[in-house]
Every structure is written in C-alpha cells, then in structure tokens.
C-alpha cells in the first residue's frame, strides 16, 4: 500500500493552455495498491518488479477574461430651416471586460509497473538502506470537460475531448523513484518496510503536442515482505 500526493505539471506547445492547466491544478492525495516479487542476495542487494493500481482525480479551474470593444458613431447636426449650419461626427468606443469561469475534472485509473533496486543493512531486527527504481505508468482518463485553446484567437474554452485525445494528454510515462527503506523483521521470513519516497517523470511517449501531463509524487509506501 502506498499513501502519496500527486501533482501534475503540464508541458506543450500551446503556452496559454499549459499556463492555465498548471495554474489551476492542485496536488491530490491518493492511495495505490500493488504486489511485488524479486530476489535478495546475501550481500543485502534486492531486485524487484511488480504492478500497482491507483484511482485518482485531477481538478482544475481558470478564469478566462475577454475584452470586447463596442464602437458607436453619433452625428450631431445644427440646422436652420432646411439649411445645415453645423455638423459633427463623434465616435465613441467602450471597452467591456467579460469573465468566464472554466472548471473541469479528470478521473483516472493508473497502472504502474516498477522495477526497483534496493540495498539493506541490518542491525538486530532492523533493516535500512536506499531504494531506486524506474516506473512505467499508463492512465485511463474520463473527463467532465477539458480546457482547450482556440488556435486562431488563442482564447480558452471548456470542451469534451475524445478518449484518444485524453490518452495523449496523459501519455505513457517513464518515471524515476528514489526512497529510503526502514524495515523491521517481525519473523525470520516476514519483514515490514516503510519507505518515504520521491518520484518524478523522466520522459513521455505518444504525447499531445498541445499539452500533456507529467506526474510528480511524494509519499510513504508500506510493504509486507515474505522471504521464501
């Protein structure tokens, strides 16, 4: 079981859209569950791989401000009988700022496949040492509405996206993870390990050119290990 907080950082070519997504995003707490298997050597070196499952939600909000200019032409005439004595034409321009609140939410189901290398030193029943790894992550996303940028005007709006477009916004990513294991041997074959960790995206595949998300996490993993 892993308790963590996930923050998405957006990148892409549409700068206004990326800025809005980053500005409106919030870090969200979550819980993931998984299973690992591997091998341990007498030196304390451990190599493991596994899979974990997580459900999460990403909320974002943005206030889009649009400036509208209204122009009105007023003609003033001074007449004497049918003779025009004086004429003046005035143009009045009025600027009006409109605000539109854009809000959306993405619900995601993520599958993570980590490959990790750890080393443990022992003292009595205590085990401790560093852990590093590489994690491949794929997310399936459902959205109530997504921020999009109009290519011609550059303004932002809220629209539904197809499953294919959402998949490119949350692409297959490869992340690096580093942590510190602190374990206690509850039995000669059972070890309870707590691991505070940090994880960050290294690269993404099949990503959207307009905007795509990269996950950054920190949290605490709890493992119950059995040695055969």
Secondary structure, DSSP 8 states (H G I E B T S, - for coil): -EEEEEEEEEE-S-HHHHHHHHHH---EEEEEEEEEEEEE-TTSEEEEEEEEEEEEEEEEEEEEEEEEEEEEEEEEEEEETTEEEEEEEEEEEEEEEEEEEEEEEEEEEEEEEEEEEEE-EEETTEEEEEEEEEEEEEEEEEES-EEEE-TTT--EEEE---HHHHHHHT-EEEEEEEEEEEEEESSSSEEEEEEEEEEEEEEEES--SS-EEEEEEEEEEEEEEE--
